[in-house]
Amino acid sequence: MKKISANILCSTAITLIILAILGLISGAKFLLIHSVFQSFIVNIIIHIGLLFTHKFESSYAILEFMLDIGYMVVVVIIFGAVFNWYNSTPIWVLAIMATIIYFAGILLNIVQVRQEVEEINELLQKRNTIISKE
């Protein structure tokens, strides 16, 4: 539960940063507060759904990525209609944003796993050093 909560908050932060960047590029002056909460709700729903998509295992990683991205894009498109995002943002921009957010999340996950591997390797080296001294 702790990991999914961290992932939801992290993906929401990435979403808001990307929204802010797109806003700057398009000349927007502010980000509406309800957009923050809408993004948070969508990210919760996406992460709950990803728990189910990750139960599907394939020997082809690209197939799993496509399933995840497809699910995310569908959720974003549905909630884009629910939250009336299409007045300010075209569907294709939302789909691209969802894909960028997905890959940013994967990149952060890779960095985290590398750090954990390094920590484990350091602990193993210390353990081996202690055992060899005895």
DSSP file with accessible surface (Angstrom, degrees, kcal/mol):
  #  RESIDUE AA STRUCTURE BP1 BP2  ACC     N-H-->O    O-->H-N    N-H-->O    O-->H-N    TCO  KAPPA ALPHA  PHI   PSI    X-CA   Y-CA   Z-CA
    1    1 A M     >        0   0  182      0, 0.0     4,-2.1     0, 0.0     5,-0.2   0.000 360.0 360.0 360.0 -36.7    0.0    0.0    0.0
    2    2 A K  H  >  +     0   0  186      1,-0.2     4,-2.2     2,-0.2     5,-0.2   0.905 360.0  48.6 -63.6 -41.5    2.9    2.3    0.8
    3    3 A K  H  > S+     0   0  120      2,-0.2     4,-2.6     1,-0.2    -1,-0.2   0.915 111.0  48.6 -67.5 -43.4    4.4    1.8   -2.6
    4    4 A I  H  > S+     0   0   29      2,-0.2     4,-2.6     1,-0.2    -1,-0.2   0.906 111.1  51.5 -65.7 -36.7    1.2    2.4   -4.6
    5    5 A S  H  X S+     0   0   54     -4,-2.1     4,-2.4     2,-0.2    -1,-0.2   0.930 111.5  47.1 -63.8 -43.5    0.6    5.6   -2.5
    6    6 A A  H  X S+     0   0   55     -4,-2.2     4,-2.7     1,-0.2    -2,-0.2   0.906 112.4  50.3 -63.6 -40.9    4.1    6.8   -3.3
    7    7 A N  H  X S+     0   0   58     -4,-2.6     4,-2.8     2,-0.2     5,-0.2   0.893 110.0  50.1 -64.7 -40.3    3.6    5.9   -7.0
    8    8 A I  H  X S+     0   0   19     -4,-2.6     4,-2.3     2,-0.2    -2,-0.2   0.943 113.6  44.8 -63.2 -46.3    0.3    7.8   -7.1
    9    9 A L  H  X S+     0   0  108     -4,-2.4     4,-2.3     2,-0.2    -2,-0.2   0.909 114.3  49.8 -66.0 -38.9    1.8   10.9   -5.6
   10   10 A C  H  X S+     0   0   53     -4,-2.7     4,-2.6     2,-0.2    -2,-0.2   0.934 112.1  46.1 -65.6 -46.1    4.8   10.7   -7.8
   11   11 A S  H  X S+     0   0   13     -4,-2.8     4,-2.6     1,-0.2    -1,-0.2   0.865 111.3  53.3 -68.1 -31.8    2.8   10.3  -11.0
   12   12 A T  H  X S+     0   0   11     -4,-2.3     4,-2.6    -5,-0.2    -1,-0.2   0.922 109.3  49.0 -65.9 -41.3    0.5   13.2   -9.9
   13   13 A A  H  X S+     0   0   48     -4,-2.3     4,-2.4     2,-0.2    -2,-0.2   0.929 111.8  48.3 -62.8 -44.1    3.6   15.4   -9.4
   14   14 A I  H  X S+     0   0   23     -4,-2.6     4,-2.7     1,-0.2     5,-0.2   0.921 111.0  52.3 -61.5 -42.0    4.9   14.4  -12.9
   15   15 A T  H  X S+     0   0   12     -4,-2.6     4,-2.7     1,-0.2    -2,-0.2   0.932 110.6  46.6 -58.3 -47.3    1.5   15.2  -14.3
   16   16 A L  H  X S+     0   0   40     -4,-2.6     4,-2.4     2,-0.2    -1,-0.2   0.882 111.5  51.2 -67.3 -36.0    1.4   18.6  -12.7
   17   17 A I  H  X S+     0   0  103     -4,-2.4     4,-2.6     2,-0.2    -1,-0.2   0.938 112.1  46.6 -65.6 -43.6    4.9   19.5  -13.9
   18   18 A I  H  X S+     0   0   24     -4,-2.7     4,-2.9     1,-0.2     5,-0.2   0.916 111.8  51.4 -65.7 -39.9    4.0   18.5  -17.4
   19   19 A L  H  X S+     0   0   37     -4,-2.7     4,-2.5    -5,-0.2    -1,-0.2   0.914 110.6  49.2 -60.6 -41.9    0.8   20.5  -17.3
   20   20 A A  H  X S+     0   0   49     -4,-2.4     4,-2.5     2,-0.2    -2,-0.2   0.910 111.3  48.9 -65.1 -41.2    2.8   23.5  -16.0
   21   21 A I  H  X S+     0   0   89     -4,-2.6     4,-2.5     2,-0.2    -2,-0.2   0.942 112.9  46.9 -63.6 -46.4    5.3   23.1  -18.9
   22   22 A L  H  X S+     0   0   59     -4,-2.9     4,-2.3     1,-0.2    -1,-0.2   0.884 111.5  52.7 -62.6 -37.5    2.6   22.8  -21.5
   23   23 A G  H  X>S+     0   0   16     -4,-2.5     5,-3.1    -5,-0.2     4,-0.6   0.914 109.3  48.4 -62.8 -43.1    0.9   25.8  -19.9
   24   24 A L  H ><5S+     0   0  141     -4,-2.5     3,-0.8     3,-0.2    -2,-0.2   0.921 111.8  49.6 -61.9 -44.1    4.1   27.8  -20.2
   25   25 A I  H 3<5S+     0   0  134     -4,-2.5    -2,-0.2     1,-0.2    -1,-0.2   0.895 113.9  45.1 -62.7 -39.8    4.6   26.8  -23.8
   26   26 A S  H 3<5S-     0   0   96     -4,-2.3    -1,-0.2    -5,-0.2    -2,-0.2   0.461 119.2-108.0 -87.4  -0.2    1.0   27.7  -24.7
   27   27 A G  T <<5 +     0   0   48     -3,-0.8    -3,-0.2    -4,-0.6    -4,-0.1   0.660  59.9 160.8  87.9  15.9    1.1   31.1  -22.8
   28   28 A A      < -     0   0   51     -5,-3.1    -1,-0.2    -6,-0.2     3,-0.1  -0.382  30.7-155.3 -69.9 151.3   -1.1   30.1  -19.9
   29   29 A K        +     0   0  187      1,-0.2     2,-0.3    -2,-0.1    -1,-0.1   0.635  68.1   8.6-101.2 -19.1   -0.9   32.3  -16.8
   30   30 A F        -     0   0  152     -7,-0.1     2,-0.5     2,-0.0    -1,-0.2  -0.980  60.6-124.5-157.4 164.3   -2.1   29.9  -14.1
   31   31 A L        -     0   0   77     -2,-0.3     2,-0.1    -3,-0.1     5,-0.1  -0.982  37.4-121.4-116.1 123.4   -3.1   26.3  -13.3
   32   32 A L    >>  -     0   0   80     -2,-0.5     3,-1.0     1,-0.1     4,-0.8  -0.401  12.9-130.5 -69.3 141.4   -6.5   25.9  -11.8
   33   33 A I  H >> S+     0   0  120      1,-0.3     4,-1.4     2,-0.2     3,-0.7   0.850 106.5  60.0 -62.7 -33.6   -6.7   24.3   -8.4
   34   34 A H  H 3> S+     0   0   90      1,-0.3     4,-2.5     2,-0.2    -1,-0.3   0.821  96.4  63.1 -67.8 -23.4   -9.4   21.8   -9.5
   35   35 A S  H <> S+     0   0   22     -3,-1.0     4,-2.4     2,-0.2    -1,-0.3   0.861  99.0  55.1 -65.3 -34.3   -7.0   20.5  -12.1
   36   36 A V  H <X S+     0   0   41     -4,-0.8     4,-2.1    -3,-0.7    -2,-0.2   0.952 111.9  41.6 -62.6 -48.6   -4.7   19.4   -9.3
   37   37 A F  H  X S+     0   0  125     -4,-1.4     4,-2.5     2,-0.2    -2,-0.2   0.873 113.4  52.9 -70.0 -36.3   -7.4   17.4   -7.7
   38   38 A Q  H  X S+     0   0   27     -4,-2.5     4,-2.6     2,-0.2    -1,-0.2   0.927 109.9  48.8 -63.2 -43.4   -8.7   16.0  -11.0
   39   39 A S  H  X S+     0   0    6     -4,-2.4     4,-2.5     2,-0.2    -2,-0.2   0.901 110.3  51.8 -62.1 -40.4   -5.2   14.9  -11.9
   40   40 A F  H  X S+     0   0   74     -4,-2.1     4,-2.2     2,-0.2    -2,-0.2   0.939 110.4  47.7 -62.3 -45.6   -4.9   13.2   -8.5
   41   41 A I  H  X S+     0   0   74     -4,-2.5     4,-2.3     1,-0.2    -2,-0.2   0.932 112.4  49.1 -62.1 -45.7   -8.2   11.3   -9.0
   42   42 A V  H  X S+     0   0    6     -4,-2.6     4,-2.8     1,-0.2    -1,-0.2   0.914 110.4  51.1 -62.3 -41.2   -7.2   10.2  -12.5
   43   43 A N  H  X S+     0   0    7     -4,-2.5     4,-2.5     2,-0.2    -1,-0.2   0.878 108.0  52.5 -66.1 -35.5   -3.8    9.0  -11.2
   44   44 A I  H  X S+     0   0   52     -4,-2.2     4,-2.3     2,-0.2     5,-0.2   0.956 112.2  45.4 -61.2 -48.1   -5.5    7.0   -8.4
   45   45 A I  H  X S+     0   0   53     -4,-2.3     4,-2.4     1,-0.2    -2,-0.2   0.912 112.3  51.8 -64.3 -40.2   -7.7    5.3  -11.0
   46   46 A I  H  X S+     0   0    6     -4,-2.8     4,-2.6     1,-0.2    -1,-0.2   0.944 111.0  46.9 -62.0 -46.1   -4.8    4.7  -13.3
   47   47 A H  H  X S+     0   0   28     -4,-2.5     4,-1.3     2,-0.2    -1,-0.2   0.871 110.7  51.5 -69.2 -34.4   -2.7    3.0  -10.6
   48   48 A I  H  X S+     0   0   82     -4,-2.3     4,-0.9     1,-0.2     3,-0.3   0.936 113.0  46.4 -64.3 -43.5   -5.6    0.9   -9.4
   49   49 A G  H >X S+     0   0    7     -4,-2.4     4,-2.3     1,-0.2     3,-0.6   0.880 106.2  58.5 -65.9 -36.1   -6.1   -0.3  -12.9
   50   50 A L  H 3X S+     0   0   15     -4,-2.6     4,-2.2     1,-0.3    -1,-0.2   0.818  96.5  63.0 -65.5 -28.0   -2.4   -0.9  -13.4
   51   51 A L  H 3< S+     0   0   93     -4,-1.3     4,-0.3    -3,-0.3    -1,-0.3   0.903 108.9  41.9 -59.3 -38.2   -2.5   -3.3  -10.5
   52   52 A F  H X< S+     0   0  135     -4,-0.9     3,-1.1    -3,-0.6     4,-0.4   0.883 112.0  52.1 -77.3 -39.3   -4.9   -5.4  -12.7
   53   53 A T  H >< S+     0   0   20     -4,-2.3     3,-1.2     1,-0.3    -2,-0.2   0.827 102.8  60.8 -67.5 -27.7   -3.0   -5.0  -15.9
   54   54 A H  T 3< S+     0   0  100     -4,-2.2    -1,-0.3     1,-0.3    -2,-0.2   0.632  90.0  69.5 -75.3 -10.2    0.2   -6.1  -14.2
   55   55 A K  T <  S+     0   0  157     -3,-1.1     2,-0.6    -4,-0.3    -1,-0.3   0.732  84.1  83.4 -74.1 -21.1   -1.5   -9.5  -13.4
   56   56 A F  S <  S-     0   0   94     -3,-1.2     2,-0.4    -4,-0.4    -4,-0.0  -0.739  70.5-166.7 -83.0 117.5   -1.3  -10.1  -17.2
   57   57 A E        +     0   0  163     -2,-0.6     2,-0.3     2,-0.0    -2,-0.0  -0.908  10.5 175.6-112.1 138.6    2.2  -11.5  -17.9
   58   58 A S        -     0   0   29     -2,-0.4     6,-0.1     1,-0.0    -2,-0.0  -0.962  39.0-130.8-135.5 152.1    3.7  -11.8  -21.3
   59   59 A S  S    S+     0   0  112     -2,-0.3     2,-0.7     1,-0.1     3,-0.1   0.586  97.5  76.3 -77.0  -7.4    7.1  -12.8  -22.5
   60   60 A Y    >>  -     0   0  161      1,-0.2     4,-1.4     2,-0.0     3,-0.6  -0.897  64.8-166.4-107.3 108.6    7.1   -9.7  -24.6
   61   61 A A  H 3> S+     0   0   58     -2,-0.7     4,-2.6     1,-0.2     5,-0.2   0.873  88.3  60.9 -61.0 -36.7    7.8   -6.6  -22.5
   62   62 A I  H 3> S+     0   0  114      1,-0.2     4,-2.6     2,-0.2    -1,-0.2   0.868 101.1  54.0 -61.1 -34.4    6.6   -4.3  -25.3
   63   63 A L  H <> S+     0   0   82     -3,-0.6     4,-2.2     2,-0.2    -1,-0.2   0.918 109.2  47.7 -65.3 -41.5    3.1   -6.0  -25.1
   64   64 A E  H  X S+     0   0   56     -4,-1.4     4,-2.4     2,-0.2    -2,-0.2   0.910 112.1  49.8 -65.8 -41.5    2.9   -5.2  -21.4
   65   65 A F  H  X S+     0   0   71     -4,-2.6     4,-3.0     1,-0.2     5,-0.2   0.919 110.9  49.6 -61.7 -43.2    4.0   -1.6  -22.0
   66   66 A M  H  X S+     0   0  110     -4,-2.6     4,-2.9     2,-0.2    -1,-0.2   0.887 110.0  50.8 -64.8 -38.8    1.4   -1.2  -24.7
   67   67 A L  H  X S+     0   0   69     -4,-2.2     4,-2.6     2,-0.2    -1,-0.2   0.939 113.2  45.8 -62.3 -46.1   -1.3   -2.6  -22.5
   68   68 A D  H  X S+     0   0    7     -4,-2.4     4,-2.6     2,-0.2    -2,-0.2   0.942 116.0  44.7 -61.8 -48.7   -0.4   -0.2  -19.7
   69   69 A I  H  X S+     0   0   21     -4,-3.0     4,-2.8     2,-0.2     5,-0.2   0.923 113.1  51.4 -64.9 -42.5   -0.1    2.8  -22.0
   70   70 A G  H  X S+     0   0   34     -4,-2.9     4,-2.4    -5,-0.2    -1,-0.2   0.927 111.1  48.0 -59.3 -44.6   -3.4    1.9  -23.8
   71   71 A Y  H  X S+     0   0   61     -4,-2.6     4,-2.5    -5,-0.2    -2,-0.2   0.939 112.6  49.0 -61.0 -46.0   -5.2    1.6  -20.4
   72   72 A M  H  X S+     0   0   10     -4,-2.6     4,-2.7     1,-0.2    -2,-0.2   0.915 111.0  49.1 -61.7 -43.3   -3.8    5.0  -19.3
   73   73 A V  H  X S+     0   0   27     -4,-2.8     4,-2.8     2,-0.2    -1,-0.2   0.922 110.4  50.8 -64.4 -41.6   -4.8    6.7  -22.5
   74   74 A V  H  X S+     0   0   81     -4,-2.4     4,-2.7    -5,-0.2     5,-0.2   0.937 111.8  47.6 -61.1 -45.0   -8.3    5.3  -22.3
   75   75 A V  H  X S+     0   0    9     -4,-2.5     4,-2.9     1,-0.2     5,-0.3   0.935 113.1  48.4 -62.1 -44.5   -8.7    6.5  -18.7
   76   76 A V  H  X S+     0   0   14     -4,-2.7     4,-2.1     1,-0.2    -2,-0.2   0.909 112.2  48.8 -63.9 -40.4   -7.3    9.9  -19.6
   77   77 A I  H  X S+     0   0   60     -4,-2.8     4,-1.6     2,-0.2    -2,-0.2   0.936 113.2  47.1 -65.8 -44.0   -9.7   10.2  -22.6
   78   78 A I  H  X S+     0   0   95     -4,-2.7     4,-2.2     1,-0.2     3,-0.3   0.952 116.9  42.2 -62.1 -48.6  -12.7    9.1  -20.5
   79   79 A F  H  X S+     0   0   40     -4,-2.9     4,-3.1     1,-0.2     6,-0.2   0.764 105.5  64.7 -74.7 -20.6  -11.9   11.5  -17.7
   80   80 A G  H  <>S+     0   0    0     -4,-2.1     5,-2.6    -5,-0.3     6,-0.7   0.904 108.2  41.9 -62.0 -38.8  -11.0   14.2  -20.2
   81   81 A A  H ><5S+     0   0   64     -4,-1.6     3,-0.6    -3,-0.3    -2,-0.2   0.919 115.3  49.8 -72.0 -43.0  -14.7   14.1  -21.2
   82   82 A V  H 3<5S+     0   0   94     -4,-2.2    -2,-0.2     1,-0.2    -3,-0.2   0.921 119.5  36.5 -61.3 -45.4  -15.9   13.9  -17.5
   83   83 A F  T 3<5S-     0   0   49     -4,-3.1    -1,-0.2    -5,-0.1    -2,-0.2   0.366 109.3-121.2 -92.2   4.3  -13.8   16.8  -16.4
   84   84 A N  T X 5 +     0   0   93     -3,-0.6     3,-0.8    -4,-0.3     4,-0.2   0.888  58.3 151.2  60.5  42.9  -14.3   18.8  -19.6
   85   85 A W  G >>< +     0   0   37     -5,-2.6     4,-2.2    -6,-0.2     3,-1.3   0.684  54.6  78.8 -75.7 -18.4  -10.5   19.0  -20.4
   86   86 A Y  G 34 S+     0   0   67     -6,-0.7    -1,-0.2     1,-0.3     5,-0.1   0.646  78.0  70.8 -72.4 -11.8  -11.1   19.1  -24.1
   87   87 A N  G <4 S+     0   0  129     -3,-0.8    -1,-0.3     1,-0.1    -2,-0.1   0.847 118.2  18.8 -67.2 -32.7  -12.0   22.8  -23.9
   88   88 A S  T <4 S+     0   0   99     -3,-1.3    -2,-0.2     1,-0.2    -1,-0.1   0.631 128.8  41.9-111.6 -19.5   -8.4   23.6  -23.2
   89   89 A T  S  < S-     0   0   27     -4,-2.2    -1,-0.2    -9,-0.1     5,-0.0  -0.986  75.1-127.0-137.5 127.0   -6.5   20.6  -24.4
   90   90 A P     >  -     0   0   62      0, 0.0     4,-1.8     0, 0.0     3,-0.5  -0.287  28.3-114.4 -67.7 156.3   -6.9   18.4  -27.5
   91   91 A I  H  > S+     0   0   83      1,-0.2     4,-2.4     2,-0.2     5,-0.2   0.894 115.0  56.0 -57.8 -43.6   -7.2   14.6  -27.1
   92   92 A W  H  > S+     0   0  169      1,-0.2     4,-2.3     2,-0.2    -1,-0.2   0.856 105.0  52.4 -63.5 -32.2   -3.9   13.9  -28.8
   93   93 A V  H  > S+     0   0   25     -3,-0.5     4,-2.8     2,-0.2    -1,-0.2   0.920 109.5  49.5 -67.8 -40.4   -2.1   16.2  -26.3
   94   94 A L  H  X S+     0   0    9     -4,-1.8     4,-2.5     2,-0.2    -2,-0.2   0.903 110.6  50.2 -64.4 -39.3   -3.6   14.3  -23.4
   95   95 A A  H  X S+     0   0   23     -4,-2.4     4,-2.0     2,-0.2    -2,-0.2   0.921 112.2  46.9 -65.5 -41.6   -2.6   10.9  -25.0
   96   96 A I  H  X S+     0   0   86     -4,-2.3     4,-2.7     1,-0.2    -2,-0.2   0.915 111.3  52.2 -65.7 -41.2    0.9   12.1  -25.5
   97   97 A M  H  X S+     0   0   12     -4,-2.8     4,-2.9     1,-0.2     5,-0.2   0.925 108.0  51.2 -59.8 -44.7    1.0   13.4  -21.9
   98   98 A A  H  X S+     0   0    4     -4,-2.5     4,-2.2     1,-0.2    -1,-0.2   0.913 111.6  47.7 -60.6 -40.5   -0.1   10.1  -20.6
   99   99 A T  H  X S+     0   0   42     -4,-2.0     4,-2.4     2,-0.2    -2,-0.2   0.926 112.3  48.3 -67.7 -42.9    2.6    8.3  -22.5
  100  100 A I  H  X S+     0   0   88     -4,-2.7     4,-2.5     1,-0.2    -2,-0.2   0.920 111.7  50.0 -63.2 -43.0    5.3   10.8  -21.3
  101  101 A I  H  X S+     0   0   13     -4,-2.9     4,-2.4    -5,-0.2    -1,-0.2   0.910 109.4  52.3 -63.1 -40.2    4.1   10.4  -17.7
  102  102 A Y  H  X S+     0   0   21     -4,-2.2     4,-2.2    -5,-0.2    -2,-0.2   0.950 112.2  44.2 -60.8 -48.4    4.2    6.6  -18.1
  103  103 A F  H  X S+     0   0   99     -4,-2.4     4,-2.5     1,-0.2    -1,-0.2   0.863 111.2  53.8 -69.1 -32.7    7.8    6.6  -19.4
  104  104 A A  H  X S+     0   0   29     -4,-2.5     4,-2.5    -5,-0.2    -1,-0.2   0.919 109.3  49.6 -64.9 -40.6    8.9    9.2  -16.8
  105  105 A G  H  X S+     0   0   31     -4,-2.4     4,-2.3     2,-0.2    -2,-0.2   0.904 110.4  49.7 -63.2 -40.7    7.5    6.8  -14.1
  106  106 A I  H  X S+     0   0   39     -4,-2.2     4,-2.4     2,-0.2    -2,-0.2   0.917 109.8  51.5 -64.4 -42.5    9.4    3.9  -15.6
  107  107 A L  H  X S+     0   0  112     -4,-2.5     4,-2.2     1,-0.2    -2,-0.2   0.932 110.6  47.7 -60.6 -45.1   12.6    5.9  -15.6
  108  108 A L  H  X S+     0   0   85     -4,-2.5     4,-2.4     1,-0.2    -1,-0.2   0.890 110.6  52.5 -63.1 -37.9   12.2    6.8  -12.0
  109  109 A N  H  X S+     0   0   71     -4,-2.3     4,-2.6     2,-0.2    -1,-0.2   0.903 107.8  51.1 -64.6 -40.6   11.4    3.2  -11.2
  110  110 A I  H  X S+     0   0   78     -4,-2.4     4,-2.5     2,-0.2    -2,-0.2   0.927 110.1  49.4 -62.6 -43.4   14.6    2.1  -12.9
  111  111 A V  H  X S+     0   0   67     -4,-2.2     4,-2.2     1,-0.2    -2,-0.2   0.929 111.8  49.0 -61.6 -43.6   16.7    4.6  -10.9
  112  112 A Q  H  X S+     0   0   76     -4,-2.4     4,-2.4     1,-0.2    -2,-0.2   0.926 110.9  49.3 -63.6 -43.7   15.1    3.4   -7.7
  113  113 A V  H  X S+     0   0   65     -4,-2.6     4,-2.6     1,-0.2    -1,-0.2   0.917 109.5  52.5 -64.2 -40.3   15.8   -0.3   -8.5
  114  114 A R  H  X S+     0   0  171     -4,-2.5     4,-2.4     1,-0.2    -1,-0.2   0.908 109.6  49.1 -61.4 -42.5   19.4    0.6   -9.3
  115  115 A Q  H  X S+     0   0  109     -4,-2.2     4,-2.3     2,-0.2    -1,-0.2   0.915 111.3  49.3 -63.2 -42.0   19.8    2.3   -6.0
  116  116 A E  H  X S+     0   0   86     -4,-2.4     4,-2.5     2,-0.2    -2,-0.2   0.904 110.4  50.7 -64.1 -39.8   18.3   -0.7   -4.2
  117  117 A V  H  X S+     0   0   71     -4,-2.6     4,-2.8     2,-0.2    -2,-0.2   0.917 110.0  50.1 -63.6 -43.0   20.6   -3.1   -6.1
  118  118 A E  H  X S+     0   0  116     -4,-2.4     4,-2.4     2,-0.2    -2,-0.2   0.916 111.1  49.0 -61.7 -43.0   23.6   -1.0   -5.1
  119  119 A E  H  X S+     0   0  116     -4,-2.3     4,-2.4     2,-0.2    -2,-0.2   0.920 112.1  48.3 -62.8 -43.1   22.5   -1.0   -1.4
  120  120 A I  H  X S+     0   0   96     -4,-2.5     4,-2.6     2,-0.2    -2,-0.2   0.924 111.1  50.4 -63.9 -42.8   22.1   -4.7   -1.5
  121  121 A N  H  X S+     0   0   80     -4,-2.8     4,-2.4     1,-0.2    -1,-0.2   0.905 110.0  50.4 -62.8 -40.2   25.4   -5.2   -3.1
  122  122 A E  H  X S+     0   0  104     -4,-2.4     4,-2.5     2,-0.2    -1,-0.2   0.922 111.1  48.7 -62.9 -44.1   27.1   -3.0   -0.5
  123  123 A L  H  X S+     0   0  113     -4,-2.4     4,-2.5     1,-0.2    -2,-0.2   0.902 111.2  50.0 -63.3 -39.9   25.4   -5.0    2.3
  124  124 A L  H  X S+     0   0   73     -4,-2.6     4,-2.9     2,-0.2    -1,-0.2   0.898 109.8  50.8 -65.0 -39.9   26.5   -8.3    0.8
  125  125 A Q  H  X S+     0   0  129     -4,-2.4     4,-2.3     2,-0.2    -2,-0.2   0.919 111.3  48.0 -64.1 -42.4   30.1   -7.0    0.5
  126  126 A K  H  X S+     0   0  132     -4,-2.5     4,-2.4     2,-0.2    -2,-0.2   0.920 112.9  49.0 -62.6 -42.2   30.1   -6.0    4.1
  127  127 A R  H  X S+     0   0  143     -4,-2.5     4,-2.6     1,-0.2    -2,-0.2   0.928 111.5  48.4 -62.8 -45.2   28.7   -9.4    5.1
  128  128 A N  H  X S+     0   0   91     -4,-2.9     4,-2.4     1,-0.2    -1,-0.2   0.870 110.5  52.0 -64.1 -36.3   31.3  -11.2    3.0
  129  129 A T  H  X S+     0   0   67     -4,-2.3     4,-1.5     2,-0.2    -2,-0.2   0.925 111.5  46.7 -65.3 -43.3   34.0   -9.1    4.6
  130  130 A I  H  X S+     0   0  100     -4,-2.4     4,-1.0     1,-0.2    -2,-0.2   0.926 113.6  48.2 -64.3 -44.2   32.8   -9.9    8.1
  131  131 A I  H  < S+     0   0   84     -4,-2.6     3,-0.5     1,-0.2    -2,-0.2   0.910 110.3  51.3 -65.2 -40.0   32.5  -13.6    7.3
  132  132 A S  H  < S+     0   0   94     -4,-2.4    -1,-0.2     1,-0.2    -2,-0.2   0.808 106.6  54.8 -69.9 -27.4   36.0  -13.8    5.7
  133  133 A K  H  <        0   0  169     -4,-1.5    -1,-0.2    -5,-0.2    -2,-0.2   0.753 360.0 360.0 -74.2 -25.7   37.5  -12.1    8.8
  134  134 A E     <        0   0  181     -4,-1.0    -3,-0.1    -3,-0.5    -2,-0.1   0.635 360.0 360.0 -80.3 360.0   36.0  -14.8   11.1
